[in-house]
Amino acid sequence: MAAILIIDDEPGIRHTLASILEDEHYHVETAEDAIQGLEMLARGTIDLVFLDVLLPRMGGMQALEQIRRDWPGVEVVVISGHANVDMAVRAVKLGAFDFLEKPLSLDRVLTLCRNALALQKLRKENETLRANTGSAGDEIIGTSARIETVRRLIRQAAASDARILITGENGTGKGLLARAVHRLSPRSRHPFVEVNCAAIPESLIESELFGHEKGAFTDAVSNRKGRFELAHGGTLFLDEVGDMSLSAQAKVLRAIQDQKIEPLGSEKTIETDVRIVAATNKNLETECDAGRFRQDLYFRLNVIPIHIPALRDRREDIIPLLNHFLKTTGNTEQEFREETREILENYGWPGNIRELRNLAERIAVMYPGGQINGKALEALLKNPGNRGTGGEGGPRGGLPGSGDRELPADILGKTYNEARESFEKYYLEFHLSRNNGIISRTAEAIGIYPSNLHSKLRKYCIVVNPGSGHGKRDEE
């Protein structure tokens, strides 16, 4: 059953739209303003949003931008009683599926609803197909001895149902390896389901994993399948498993042992047949010693360990990877001169492959089809002064107290939207550091809801690690 969210400050509109859609057997939720609606989007799975333009606290167009940015898979139909052509064009440019003018036409509402949900279903099927069959972006590129070892382990492990624990720094491609294992396994025709344990609030992780019955908690307005059940027959990828709460760890351990789950609020048990692949950027042995991770779960997950080396530890793969990413942007491969090769191979790559992919996109935009010299390459790098793994020097743009976090050196050469996103990431890291990484305290300090902050951390791949500059989850 598709889930639809109506965001409108007029009770009559909310009631009328909800009645129409519920008669068509859709599950409908309503919100009286955009901030409440964004909270509901963060809490559960919504497929389609009907969004009014004129709303209190946050305008509809601003909300549309955030929905498109944080929940790109959700379709949005914008509605307004003060519509004009410019507004409709702007809404579509911002990513709306379509624009509806009040008073609403029953036939038009239902037609747009069916078409939007059909498009979303098609996108999900394409994503599943790509996950099952692979694509150019999913290839494991490189010829170094370390990456060849990883390939060999994947081929050996994929044929079995043994659980796999993938370790490595952020941005090294742990998710790519998990998908590769699934594609090469006998389960490849069944679902590949991913759970980012760091991105889901602790209060919702058990519901996400095991599902819930209607009424199990305040916002449980309908039955919902968990990721274990959705992955039946296939592979369940537990990304950033080291960030899972101890309570959820205990239930995951039991689910692995018994191959059964119990949805929240239900007395029935559901048999599951899933292959578990987990990944983390943490040292789980250290986490076990500190009491933050269950040792028995660690031993269950770590049947076949696969470690992905950081990009700085396989420098011979940098040029092949960069040319691969350039080809995916529609560019041709480049012959890198000695000076540019030296810069690329001596750079520290703190963001690993993710940072290299971003560099490829910048080269594709700024130097399409042409050669790039050393000076231009340094200007495109995030921090040209960072050499090797230690990295001293380079222009600093940090505010007092911001530690190692700094504004990208090339921020003035970015477009407005790119510069805004760069500053927003820096701003969030700065305030997380000032508030010891406590999500609720940071959200209060900068004036946004914790769920919105979680969404932004997800967007910018900011990982909250205990013991670092921004190192704690919410304090209850």
C-alpha positions in Angstrom: 0.0 0.0 0.0 1.5 3.4 -1.1 1.9 6.0 1.7 0.9 9.6 0.9 1.6 12.7 2.9 -0.6 15.8 2.6 1.0 19.1 3.9 -1.5 21.9 3.9 -2.5 24.4 6.6 -6.2 24.3 5.6 -8.0 21.6 7.6 -10.7 21.3 4.9 -8.2 20.6 2.2 -6.4 18.0 4.3 -9.7 16.3 5.2 -11.0 16.3 1.6 -7.7 15.1 0.0 -7.3 12.4 2.7 -10.9 11.1 2.1 -10.4 10.9 -1.6 -7.1 9.0 -1.4 -8.2 6.7 1.4 -11.2 5.7 -0.7 -8.6 4.5 -3.3 -7.0 2.4 -0.5 -3.9 4.5 -0.1 -2.4 5.0 3.4 -2.7 8.8 4.1 -0.9 11.0 6.7 -1.4 14.7 7.1 0.6 17.7 8.4 -0.4 21.3 9.0 2.9 22.8 8.1 6.1 21.9 6.3 8.3 21.5 9.4 5.8 18.9 10.8 5.7 17.3 7.4 9.5 17.0 7.2 9.5 15.4 10.6 7.0 12.8 9.3 9.1 12.1 6.3 12.1 11.5 8.5 10.2 9.0 10.7 8.8 6.7 8.0 8.5 5.6 4.4 6.4 8.1 2.3 6.0 7.6 -1.4 4.2 10.7 -2.5 3.7 14.2 -1.0 0.9 16.8 -1.8 2.6 20.1 -0.8 0.9 23.5 -0.4 2.9 26.5 -1.4 1.8 29.1 1.2 2.6 27.6 4.6 3.4 29.0 8.1 7.0 28.7 9.5 8.5 27.3 6.2 7.3 28.0 2.7 6.3 25.2 0.4 9.1 25.9 -2.2 11.7 25.8 0.5 10.2 22.5 1.8 10.2 21.2 -1.8 14.0 21.9 -2.1 14.7 20.0 1.1 12.5 17.0 0.1 14.2 16.8 -3.2 17.6 17.0 -1.5 17.0 14.7 1.4 14.4 12.2 0.0 15.1 12.1 -3.7 12.9 9.0 -4.1 9.8 10.7 -2.9 7.5 12.3 -5.6 6.0 15.7 -4.8 2.8 17.3 -6.2 2.7 21.0 -5.4 -0.8 22.6 -4.8 -1.7 26.3 -4.5 -4.8 28.5 -4.5 -2.7 31.4 -5.9 -1.1 29.7 -8.8 0.5 31.3 -11.8 2.7 30.1 -14.7 5.9 31.3 -13.1 5.2 29.5 -9.9 4.3 26.2 -11.7 7.5 26.4 -13.8 9.6 27.1 -10.7 8.0 24.1 -8.9 8.8 21.7 -11.7 12.3 23.1 -12.1 12.9 22.4 -8.3 11.8 18.8 -8.9 8.1 18.6 -8.4 6.3 15.9 -10.3 3.5 18.3 -11.2 1.5 21.4 -10.1 -2.2 21.4 -9.0 -4.3 24.6 -8.7 -7.1 25.0 -6.1 -10.0 24.2 -6.1 -8.7 20.7 -6.7 -10.2 18.5 -9.4 -11.0 14.9 -8.1 -10.1 13.3 -11.4 -6.9 15.3 -11.7 -5.8 14.4 -8.2 -6.3 10.7 -8.7 -4.6 10.8 -12.2 -1.5 12.6 -10.9 -1.4 10.3 -7.9 -1.4 7.1 -10.0 1.1 8.5 -12.5 3.5 9.7 -9.8 3.4 6.4 -7.9 3.9 4.5 -11.2 7.0 6.5 -12.0 8.3 5.9 -8.5 7.7 2.1 -8.8 9.6 2.1 -12.1 12.5 3.9 -10.5 12.6 1.4 -7.7 12.6 -1.5 -10.2 15.5 0.1 -12.1 17.4 0.5 -8.9 16.8 -3.1 -8.0 17.9 -4.2 -11.5 21.1 -2.2 -11.2 21.8 -3.6 -7.8 21.2 -7.2 -9.1 23.0 -6.9 -12.4 25.6 -4.3 -11.7 26.6 -1.3 -13.7 29.7 0.6 -14.7 29.7 2.5 -11.4 29.7 -0.8 -9.5 32.9 -2.1 -10.9 35.9 -2.6 -8.6 38.6 -0.7 -10.4 42.3 -1.1 -9.8 45.2 -3.4 -10.4 47.1 -3.0 -7.1 47.9 -6.2 -5.1 45.6 -5.1 -2.3 42.6 -4.6 -4.5 43.3 -7.9 -6.2 43.2 -9.6 -2.8 39.8 -8.0 -2.1 38.5 -9.3 -5.5 39.7 -12.8 -4.7 38.0 -12.7 -1.3 34.7 -11.5 -2.8 34.7 -14.3 -5.4 35.4 -16.9 -2.8 32.9 -15.6 -0.3 30.1 -14.9 -2.7 29.2 -18.5 -3.5 28.5 -19.3 0.2 26.0 -17.9 2.7 28.7 -17.1 5.2 28.3 -13.7 6.9 30.8 -11.0 5.8 32.2 -8.1 7.8 33.7 -5.3 5.5 35.9 -2.8 7.2 37.5 0.4 5.9 37.6 4.1 6.2 34.7 6.3 5.0 34.5 6.6 1.2 36.5 3.5 0.4 33.5 1.7 -1.2 32.2 -0.7 1.4 28.7 -0.5 -0.1 30.0 -1.3 -3.6 31.7 -4.4 -2.3 28.5 -5.5 -0.5 26.6 -5.2 -3.8 29.3 -7.1 -5.6 29.0 -10.0 -3.2 25.2 -10.0 -3.7 25.5 -9.9 -7.5 28.0 -12.9 -7.6 26.0 -14.9 -5.1 23.2 -17.5 -5.7 20.9 -14.9 -4.1 21.3 -12.3 -6.8 17.8 -12.7 -8.2 16.4 -11.8 -4.8 16.4 -8.4 -3.0 19.5 -6.5 -1.9 18.3 -4.4 1.1 20.5 -1.8 2.7 20.2 -0.3 6.2 22.4 2.6 7.2 22.5 2.1 11.0 24.2 5.5 11.6 21.5 7.4 9.7 18.4 6.0 11.5 17.6 7.5 15.0 18.0 5.0 17.8 14.3 5.1 18.6 13.4 3.9 15.1 16.2 1.4 14.3 14.3 -1.7 15.6 11.1 -0.7 13.7 13.2 -0.3 10.5 14.9 -3.7 11.0 12.0 -5.8 12.2 8.9 -3.9 11.2 5.9 -3.0 13.4 2.2 -3.5 13.8 -0.3 -0.7 13.7 -0.5 0.9 17.1 2.8 -0.5 18.3 3.9 3.1 19.2 2.5 6.6 18.8 3.3 7.1 15.1 2.6 3.5 14.0 -0.5 4.2 12.0 -0.3 1.1 9.8 1.5 -2.2 9.6 5.0 -2.0 8.2 7.5 -4.7 7.0 11.0 -4.5 8.4 14.2 -4.8 6.4 14.8 -8.4 7.5 11.5 -9.4 6.0 12.0 -7.3 2.8 15.3 -9.0 2.2 13.9 -12.5 2.5 15.8 -14.8 0.1 18.4 -12.1 -0.6 21.1 -10.1 1.1 20.7 -7.6 4.0 23.5 -5.0 4.1 24.0 -3.5 7.6 26.1 -0.4 6.8 27.8 1.3 9.7 26.8 -1.5 12.0 29.2 -0.2 14.7 26.7 2.7 15.3 23.8 0.3 16.2 22.5 0.6 19.8 23.1 -2.3 22.2 19.4 -3.0 22.4 19.2 -3.4 18.6 22.4 -5.4 18.6 20.7 -8.0 20.9 17.7 -8.3 18.6 19.9 -8.6 15.5 21.9 -11.3 17.2 18.7 -13.2 18.1 17.4 -12.9 14.5 20.7 -14.3 13.1 20.7 -17.2 15.6 17.0 -18.1 15.2 16.4 -16.9 11.6 13.1 -15.5 13.0 12.0 -12.0 13.8 9.1 -10.4 15.8 7.7 -7.1 14.5 7.2 -4.5 17.2 3.8 -4.8 18.8 3.2 -8.3 17.4 3.2 -11.7 19.1 3.8 -13.6 15.8 7.2 -14.7 14.6 8.3 -14.4 11.0 10.9 -16.8 9.5 13.6 -15.1 7.5 16.2 -16.3 5.1 18.8 -13.6 4.6 22.5 -13.4 4.0 24.0 -10.7 6.3 26.8 -8.5 5.0 27.9 -5.8 7.5 30.3 -2.9 7.2 31.9 -0.4 9.6 34.6 2.2 9.7 35.2 1.4 13.4 37.5 -1.1 15.0 34.8 -3.4 16.5 37.3 -5.3 18.7 38.0 -1.9 20.4 34.3 -1.2 20.6 33.8 -4.6 22.2 36.5 -3.9 24.8 34.8 -0.6 25.5 31.4 -2.2 26.0 29.8 -0.4 23.0 29.5 -3.5 20.8 28.4 -7.0 21.7 31.3 -9.5 21.4 28.9 -12.4 20.5 27.4 -10.3 17.7 30.9 -9.4 16.5 31.9 -13.1 16.2 28.6 -13.8 14.4 29.2 -11.1 11.8 33.0 -11.6 11.4 32.9 -15.0 9.7 34.7 -13.7 6.6 36.5 -10.4 7.2 37.3 -8.2 4.2 39.3 -5.0 4.7 39.2 -2.3 2.0 42.5 -0.3 2.0 42.4 3.4 1.9 43.1 5.1 -1.4 46.4 6.5 -0.2 47.5 2.8 0.4 46.9 1.8 -3.2 48.2 4.8 -5.1 48.7 2.9 -8.4 44.9 2.7 -8.6 44.3 6.5 -8.5 44.8 7.2 -12.2 42.7 4.2 -13.4 39.9 5.2 -11.0 40.0 8.8 -12.0 39.7 8.0 -15.7 36.9 5.5 -14.9 34.9 8.3 -13.2 35.7 10.7 -16.0 34.2 8.2 -18.5 31.0 7.9 -16.4 30.6 11.7 -16.7 30.7 11.4 -20.5 34.3 12.6 -20.8 37.2 10.7 -22.5 40.2 9.4 -20.5 43.0 11.9 -20.0 46.7 11.4 -20.3 48.0 12.8 -17.1 51.4 14.4 -17.2 54.1 13.7 -14.7 53.4 16.8 -12.6 49.7 16.0 -12.3 50.3 12.3 -11.7 52.7 13.2 -8.8 50.1 15.6 -7.3 47.4 12.9 -7.5 49.5 10.2 -6.1 51.0 12.3 -3.2 47.7 13.8 -2.1 46.4 12.3 1.2 42.8 11.6 -0.1 41.0 11.9 3.3 37.7 11.3 1.5 39.1 8.3 -0.3 37.2 7.2 -3.5 34.3 9.4 -2.8 36.6 12.4 -2.9 38.2 11.2 -6.1 34.8 10.8 -7.8 34.0 14.4 -6.8 37.3 15.6 -8.3 36.4 13.8 -11.6 33.1 15.6 -11.7 34.8 19.0 -11.2 37.4 18.2 -13.9 34.5 17.2 -16.3 32.8 20.5 -15.7 35.8 22.8 -15.7 38.1 21.1 -18.2 35.8 19.1 -20.5 37.8 17.0 -23.0 41.0 19.0 -22.3 44.3 18.5 -20.4 44.6 19.8 -16.9 47.9 21.2 -15.6 49.3 20.9 -12.1 48.3 24.3 -10.9 44.7 23.9 -12.1 44.5 20.4 -10.5 45.7 21.7 -7.1 43.0 24.4 -7.3 40.3 21.8 -7.8 41.5 19.6 -4.9 39.7 20.0 -1.6 42.9 20.9 0.3 45.9 21.3 -2.0 48.3 21.6 0.9 47.4 18.2 2.3 50.2 15.8 1.2 50.5 12.2 2.1 48.8 11.0 5.3 49.9 13.7 7.6 49.3 16.8 5.5 50.7 20.0 6.8 50.1 23.4 5.1 47.4 24.6 2.7 45.2 27.6 3.2 43.1 27.4 6.3 39.6 28.9 6.4 38.4 27.6 9.8 36.6 29.5 12.5 38.2 29.6 16.0 37.6 26.3 17.7 36.8 24.4 14.6 39.8 22.1 14.9 40.8 20.5 11.6 37.5 21.3 9.9 37.9 24.0 7.3 36.2 25.6 4.3 37.3 24.1 1.0 40.2 26.2 -0.5 38.4 26.5 -3.8 35.0 27.7 -2.4 35.2 31.0 -4.3 35.6 29.1 -7.5 32.4 27.1 -7.0 28.8 27.9 -8.2 26.5 29.5 -5.7 24.8 26.2 -4.8 28.1 24.3 -4.5 29.5 27.1 -2.2 26.4 27.0 -0.1 26.6 23.3 0.4 30.3 23.5 1.2 29.6 26.1 3.8 26.6 24.1 5.2 28.8 21.0 5.7 31.5 23.1 7.4 28.9 24.9 9.6 27.4 21.6 10.8 30.8 20.1 11.6 31.8 23.3 13.5 28.6 23.2 15.7 28.8 19.4 16.2 32.3 20.0 17.5 31.2 22.8 19.8 28.4 20.6 21.2 30.6 17.5 21.7 28.7 15.7 18.9 25.4 15.5 20.8 22.7 15.6 18.1 19.9 17.1 20.2 22.1 19.8 21.7 23.5 20.7 18.3 20.0 20.9 16.7 18.8 23.2 19.5 21.9 25.4 19.1 21.4 26.0 15.4 17.5 26.1 15.5 16.5 23.0 13.6 14.8 19.7 14.5 17.0 16.7 15.3 15.5 14.7 12.5 16.4 17.4 10.0 19.9 17.4 11.4 20.1 13.7 10.9 19.0 14.1 7.3 21.7 16.7 6.7 24.4 14.5 8.3 23.3 11.8 5.9 23.4 14.1 2.9 27.0 15.3 3.6 28.2 11.9 4.8 29.2 13.3 8.2 29.7 10.3 10.5 29.2 10.9 14.2 32.0 8.9 15.9 32.4 8.5 19.7 35.6 10.0 21.0 36.1 12.4 18.0 35.4 16.1 17.7 31.7 15.3 17.1 31.3 12.0 18.9 28.1 11.3 20.7 24.5 10.4 19.8 21.5 12.0 21.4 21.6 12.1 25.2 18.2 11.0 26.7 
